[in-house]
Amino acid sequence: MYIVHVLQLLSVDFSYRDAPQWKQRIAGKSLPMEKFVVKKTERFFAQKKMLVLPAVELLYVWNLFKILGKKRELIQNMYKIIEKALAKLDANKSKMLHIHFLFCDIRILECS
């Protein structure tokens, strides 16, 4: 089980390292999602290989919070997830780099 977990982490690491080279330009512009992914990979390595709520951030970028907002139980569960991440981040803030970026990301998600 441990070996599988290590292999998955290595796979993520290699994928994140290769992500910027796959960014394409169409008519002289790159796609917003590709810009988002490149910035997240840069932040991933700057923060000692850690991201806070990457799946929730994708939901936000894809504008799915409007859809989730139509069902009260879905948005309440999302809010609980965000609050747990904020509490965890607050408890470990002395150990993390770029903590202000992480707090801002979580606050944006929380207010959405």
C-alpha positions in Angstrom: 0.0 0.0 0.0 2.8 2.4 0.9 4.6 1.7 -2.4 1.4 2.5 -4.4 1.1 5.8 -2.5 4.7 6.8 -3.2 4.3 5.9 -6.9 1.2 8.1 -7.0 3.1 11.0 -5.4 5.9 10.6 -7.9 3.4 10.6 -10.8 1.9 13.8 -9.5 5.3 15.3 -9.1 6.4 14.4 -12.7 3.0 15.6 -14.1 3.3 19.0 -12.4 6.9 19.4 -13.6 5.8 18.8 -17.2 2.7 20.9 -17.1 4.2 24.3 -18.2 5.7 22.8 -21.4 2.2 21.7 -22.6 0.8 25.2 -22.5 -0.4 26.2 -25.9 -1.0 29.5 -27.6 -3.9 29.9 -29.9 -4.0 33.1 -32.0 -1.3 34.5 -29.8 -3.1 33.9 -26.5 -3.1 31.0 -24.0 -6.2 29.5 -22.5 -7.2 30.7 -19.0 -7.3 27.1 -17.7 -3.8 26.5 -18.9 -2.6 29.7 -17.2 -4.3 28.6 -14.0 -2.6 25.2 -14.2 0.8 26.6 -14.8 0.4 29.1 -11.8 -0.8 26.2 -9.6 2.2 24.1 -10.5 4.6 26.9 -9.7 2.9 27.4 -6.4 2.9 23.6 -5.7 6.7 23.6 -5.9 7.1 26.9 -4.0 5.0 25.6 -1.1 6.9 22.4 -0.6 4.7 20.3 -2.8 1.4 21.2 -1.2 -1.8 22.8 -2.4 -4.9 23.7 -0.4 -8.2 22.7 -1.9 -7.2 22.3 -5.5 -10.4 20.5 -6.5 -12.5 23.3 -4.9 -10.5 25.9 -6.7 -11.2 24.1 -10.0 -14.9 24.2 -9.2 -14.6 27.9 -8.6 -12.7 28.5 -11.9 -15.2 26.5 -13.9 -18.0 28.6 -12.3 -19.7 25.6 -10.7 -20.4 27.4 -7.4 -23.6 28.8 -9.1 -24.8 25.3 -9.7 -23.9 24.1 -6.3 -25.6 27.1 -4.8 -29.0 25.9 -6.0 -28.8 22.9 -3.6 -28.4 24.1 0.0 -26.9 20.8 1.2 -24.2 20.8 -1.4 -23.1 24.3 -0.7 -23.2 23.6 3.1 -20.9 20.6 2.6 -18.5 22.7 0.5 -18.5 25.4 3.2 -17.6 22.8 5.8 -14.7 21.5 3.7 -13.4 25.1 3.3 -13.7 25.8 7.0 -11.8 22.6 7.9 -9.0 23.6 5.4 -8.9 27.1 6.9 -8.6 25.7 10.5 -5.9 23.3 9.4 -4.0 26.1 7.7 -4.3 28.3 10.7 -3.0 25.6 13.0 0.1 24.9 10.8 0.8 28.5 9.6 4.2 28.6 11.2 5.5 25.7 9.1 4.3 26.9 5.7 5.7 29.3 3.1 3.5 31.8 1.2 0.8 31.5 3.8 -0.8 34.7 2.8 -1.6 33.3 -0.7 -3.2 30.2 0.9 -5.3 32.3 3.2 -6.4 34.5 0.3 -7.3 31.5 -1.8 -9.4 30.0 0.9 -11.1 33.3 1.7 -12.1 33.8 -2.0 -13.6 30.3 -2.0 -15.3 30.9 1.3 -17.0 34.1 0.0 -18.1 32.6 -3.2 
